[in-house]
Amino acid sequence: MFRSFSAFNYRVWFIGAIVSNVGAWMQNTALSWVVLTELTDNDAAAMGITMALQFAPPLLLVGVTGWVADRFDRRRLLMVTQTLLLLLGAAIGILLLTGVMTLTIMYAFALALGLVAAFDNPSRQAFVSDLVTRENASNAVALNAASFNGARMIGPAVAGLVIVAVGTGWVFLVNGVAFLGMIAALFLIRPHELVPRAKGQGAGRLADGFRYVGKRPDLMVAFAMVFLIGAFGMNFPIFASTMALEFGQDADGYGLLSSILAIGSLVGALMAARRDQARIRVVVAATLLFSAAATVSAFMPTYWLYAVTLMVTGFSVVTMLTTANGYIQTTTDPVLRGRVMALYMAILMGGTPIGAPIVGWVAAQYGPRVAILLGAGAALVAFSIGATWMLSSGRVRRDETRRFRLTIDETLPLRVVTPEDFSDQVAATTPIPLARDARSA
């Protein structure tokens, strides 16, 4: 489960990431609560707009950010983006403490955070594969998700307590200090121990990532499922905050819901770390579980029953996303990994500008339970896409010896995609070893 810790660079990265992630989750919790309760009168639609502004840049700038992640030194690039995020968080905290923050100013900061994150996310995701050998890449991705969700157990609950005790402004200042953990880790990483990055002949083109994904039907299916979940199913700040208000809870009750969600998320990430390979069938199954868990949670009559269902919701969504992330990273040509991961993050986060305002409007007009059911329905559509592809690709077959049993063929290979299929510019690179990895689909 923890085999990636054998690498010094990954150990340093993991420690810095968990410190930074705690602060990031505190800020995310405080940002949603400020917009909902201090800058508006419980306006879930305004929260949806705030989320849309944060997540629109990764979608709009996907070609540029992916090219930057492949072209430049990712370690130095992350130093820049993490420093900018530190400064933005500190500025929000100061404006809140001085009492001059308005909804319009918060919208501007949300957009600025999104712009920096658009460059930070693909570089951070691809950099994980630079820290460990290829055979440990899937494990490293899963442990990275465990760090993210372990921090999610701590950050929102602490943020709720700090908001009640001293106010929201201090939460943003604490997040600024937490960013120092990641910046320190980036300085301590030994550059000479990083895995050498594969390079194509000449300068890579922005369109190469799009062309590559277009030749991979398995990636197209995974991206479609991730988009639907990201756009409509993962609006947890809207779901948890509005449900907390419906149950008569304050900021601490909202923060506790986010932490309880993280318990299931952490379990899902650790179980993903135990698997030898990331398999797309796990993505499909976890999507169905998410739809079922979200549906059940929408009908829970009490705060604590709703909280219990969130653990299953967190487990399923992190299993789905962590497995999808690992599958994409381990089966993608290293030359294009940054651009493909930029597409992945753009689709995951870029769906929010489309879904969050819709989900926020539904929550404001019809209540949070209907909004949750909307997310569950989107997950069911995502499952249908994945299941249909598995059936049509011939991977699901009737067992020859048992009439009512279906089996999944692990040996059926996908068509091998070579560099010549998508770009003459990287034709000098080695063929992509897809056939071996694709059997795990």
N, C-alpha and C positions, 0 to 999 in steps of 0.2 A: 504493500500500500504506500509506503514512504520511500521507495527506492530512489526517487529523484534527489533526496536529501544527501546522497553520496557525493554530489557535486557541491563544492564550496560556494560557487556563484549562486546556485539555486537556493541554498540555505540562507544566504545573505538577502537575496531577493524576497524570499518568503517572509522573513521577519520584518523587513521594511514594508512589504505590501500589507501585512495584517495591521500594522500600526496606522498606515495611511488609510486603509479601508475602514477602520473604526471611525476615524474622523470624517471620512466621506459619507458614511451612513448617518452619522450625527447631523451633518449638513443637509443631506437629502430629507431627513425627517423634519428638521426645523424649517427648511424652505417650503415644504408642502403646508406645514401648520401655519406659518406666517401668512401665506397667501390666503388660506382658507379662513382663518380666524382674526387676523390683525389687519390685513390690507383689504379684505372684503368681508361681507356678512355671510359666511358659510357658502360661498359661491364655488361649487365644484367645477363649473365651466371655466372660471378664471384659472383654477389649478390645471385644468387640461391645456389651456393656452400656454401656461408656464412650462409644462412638460414638453409641449410641441416646440417651443422656441429652443429648448435645450437639445432636443433630439433631431431637429431639422438639419443643422449643418452637416452631421455625418452622412446624411443621405445626399444632400446637394453637392458636397465636395468629395464624394467617394473616389472619383478618378484621381484627383490631385493627392488626397491624403494617402491612398494606397501606394501611389508612385513615390511619394516622399518616404514612406516606411521602407520601401525596397531600395531607394537610391542613397539615402544618407545613413550615418551611424545612428542606430536606434538608441543606444545608450545615451549619447549626447542630446539627441532629440527629446528623449524622455526627461532629461534634466531641465530642459527649457520649458516643456509643457507643465511639468509638476510645479515648477517655480511660479509660472503664470497662474495656475489654479490656486496656489497658496495665496498670492496677492489678491485675487478676485474674492476668495472667501473672507479674507481679512477686511477688505473694503466693505463687503456687505455687512459684516458684523459691526463695523464702526458706524455705518449709516443707520443701522437699527438702534444702536445704543444712543446715538445723538438725536434720534427721533425724526430724521428727515427722509426716511425711506418712504416711497410711494409705490403703488402698483406699477406705474409706468416705468419707474427706475428699476424695479425688480424684473420686469420683462426684459429690460436692456441687459441686466446682469445675467439673466437666464440665457439670452442669446450669446453673450460673451463666453459663458461657461461651455455652451455647446460648440462654439467655434474652436476653442482650445481642445475640448474633448475629441473633436473630429480628427485631430492629428495625434492625440495621445492614445486613443483606443487601439487603432490598428498596429501602431508601433509597439504598444505594451503587449498585445496578444501575440504578435509575431516574435517579440523578443524572448518570450518564454521558451520557444524552440531553439533559440540561440544559446540557452543556458545549459541544456542537457543533450545527450545523444539522441539520435532518431528513435531508437527503440524505447526510450523513456519519455518521448514527447507527449504521448497520450496521458501518461501518469502525471507528468508535470502540469498539463492543462487541468486535469481533474483536481490536483492539489491546489492549484491556483484558485479554482472555484471554491474549494474548501476554505481557503484563506478569506476569500470574499464573503462567504456566507457565515463563517465563524465570526467575522467582524460584524456581520449583520445581526447576530444574536446580541452583541454588546452595544453597538452604536445607537440604534433607535431607542432602546430602553434608557440608556444614559442620557440621550438627548431629551427624552420626555421629562426625566427628573430635573435636568438642568433648566429646561424651559419653565417648569413650575417653580423652581427655587429662585432663579436669578434672571430669567428672561431669555429670549431667543438669540439676541445679539452675541452673547458669550459662546453659544454653540458654534457659530461661524469662526470665532477667534480660536477656539480649541481645535477646530478642523485645520486652520492655518498652521498651527504648531505640529499637528499630526503629519502633515505633508513632509515635514523635515525627516521623518523616518524613511520615506521612500527616497528622498534626495540623498540622504546619508548612505543608503544601501547602494545606490547607483555609483557613488564615489568609491565604495569599498570593493565593488565587483572587479575581478581581475580580467582585464580585456584579453590578455594572451590565452586565457582558458576558455574563452567563448568558442562555440562551434563555428568553424569557418563558414561564411555565407556563400552559397552558390551564386555565380554571376553569369549572366548571359553575354553574348557578344554585342558590344555597343551599348548605347543607352536604351533602357527599356521604354516601351511605349505605354501610354495610359490605357489604351484599348486592349492590351494583351490580356489583362485580367478578365475583362468581359468576354473575350473570345474563348478563353480557356474554359470558363464556367459554362459557356454556351455549348461546348463539346462534351460536357459531363452531365448526363441526365440525372445521375444520382445527386449531384450538387444542386441542380435546379430544383429537384424535389425537396431536398433539405432546406434550401433557401425559402421556398414557398411556405413550408411549414413554420419555419422560424419567423417569417414575416407576419403571418396570421397571429401567432402567439404573442409576438412583440407588440403588434398594433392594438390588439383587443384584449388579450388575456393577462398581460403583465402590468397593467395599470394599478399596481398594488397601493401606491400612495392615495389614489382616489378611492379605491375599494375600502382600505383599512381606515382612513380618516373619516369617511362618511358613515361607515358602519359603527365606528367608535362614537360618533355623535348620535347616531340612532339609538345606541345602547346607553346614552347618557354619560359617556366617559369624557375625561379631559385629555390633555396632551400626554400625560403619563400612560393612560390607557391605550392611546394610539401607538405610542412607542413600544408598549409591551406586545401589541399585536404584530408589529413588524419583527420583533425579536422572536416571537413564537413561530412565525413563518420561517425564520432562519434556522430553527432547529431541524425541521424537515429538510430544508435546503442543504444544510451541512451533512446530514446523513446521506442524501442523494449524491453529493460530491464525493464523499469518502467511498461509497460503494462503486462509483465510477472509477475511482483511483485503483480499486482492486482488480478491475478487468484488464486482461492482457491487451485487448484491442477495443477500439470504439466502433460499434456496429450500428448501422442505420436502422435495423429492426428495433433496437432499443429506443431510438428516437420516436418511432411510430407508436410503440406500446406506451411509452411515457406520455405522449400527447393524449391518448385516449384516457389514461388515468387522470391527467390534469382536467380534462373536460368533466369527468365524473365527480371529482373532488370539488371543483368549482360549483357544479350544480347542487351538490349536497350542502355546501356552505351557504348558498343563497337562501336556504330555507331554515337555517338554524335560528331558534327562538331566543337564545340567550347569548350574552357576551362570551362566556366560557366555552359553550358548545361551538360557537363560531371559531373561537381561537383554536380548538382542537382540530377542526377540519383544515385550518390553515397549515398545519404541519404536513398533512398529506399533499396539499396544494404545493407547498414549497418543495417537498421531496420530488414530486413529479416534474415540475417545471425545471428544476436544476438538473435532474437526470437527463431530461430531454436536451437542454441547451449545452450542458457539459459534454455529452456524448456527441452532439452535432459538431461542436467546436473541435473536439479531439479527432473526429473522423475527417473533418475538412483539413486540419493541419497535417495529419499523418498521411494523407493521400494526395496532397497537392505538391506540384513541382516547387522545390525550394526557391527557385529563381523568381517565382510569382507569388510566393506565400504572402508577402505584405499586401499586394493588390487584392488577392482573393480574400484575405482576412478583413481588408477594408470594406469589401463588398458585403461580407458576412455581418460586420458591425453596422454597416449602413442599413442593411435590411432589418437587422434586429432592433436597432435604435431608431432608424429612420421611419419605421412603421408607427412610432409613437406620435409624430405630428399629425398623422392621419387618424389614428384610433383614439388618442387621448382626448381631443376636443369632443369627439362623438360620445365616448364613454362618459366624460364629464357632463355633457349636456343631458344624456340619458339619466345619470344619477341625480342631477338637479331637477329634472322634470318628473321622473317616474320613481325615483328612489334608488338607493345603492344596490338593492337585491336584483332589480331588473338589469342594472349595469353589469353585475357579476354574471348573470345568465347570458348576456351578450358575449362576454369573454368565453364562457363555456361553449357556446354555439360556434364561435370562431375556431376553438380548439377541435371541435368535432369535425368541422370542415377540413382542418389541417390533417387530422387523422385519416379522413377519407382520401385525401390526396396521396398520402404516404402508402396507405394500404392498397389503393388502386395501382400505384406504380409497382409495388412488390408483386402483386398478382399478375399484372400485364408483362412484367419482365421475366416471368417464369420462376421466380424464387420461391413462391409458395405453391406446393403441390400436395395432392392427396397421397397419403401413405399407401404403399402397395399392399401392405399386409393387414391394415386396419381400416375399415370402411369410413369411419367418421373422424379420422385423425389427419391433420395437415402437418406437413414438414417444410422446413426452410432449407433450400439447397445452398450449402456453404461453398460449394466448389464452382458454381456458375460464374465465370468471369465477366466483367464489363469489358467493352471494347477498350483496348489500350490507346490512350491519347498520347501522341508524340508531339514534340515541339513543332514539327512541320504542320500539324493540324491547325495550329492557331496563330503562329507567328514565325516568319522567316528570320526574325531578328534574334531569336534565341535558339536557332537551329543547331548551333555548335554545342549546346548543352547536352548532357546525357539523357537518354530516353527516360520517360517518367515510369517508375516501377509500380504501375497501377494494378496490374493483373493480380499480383500476390495480395495486395491490401484489399482489393475490391471483393475478394471472395468472402470477406467478413460481413459484407452487406447483407 
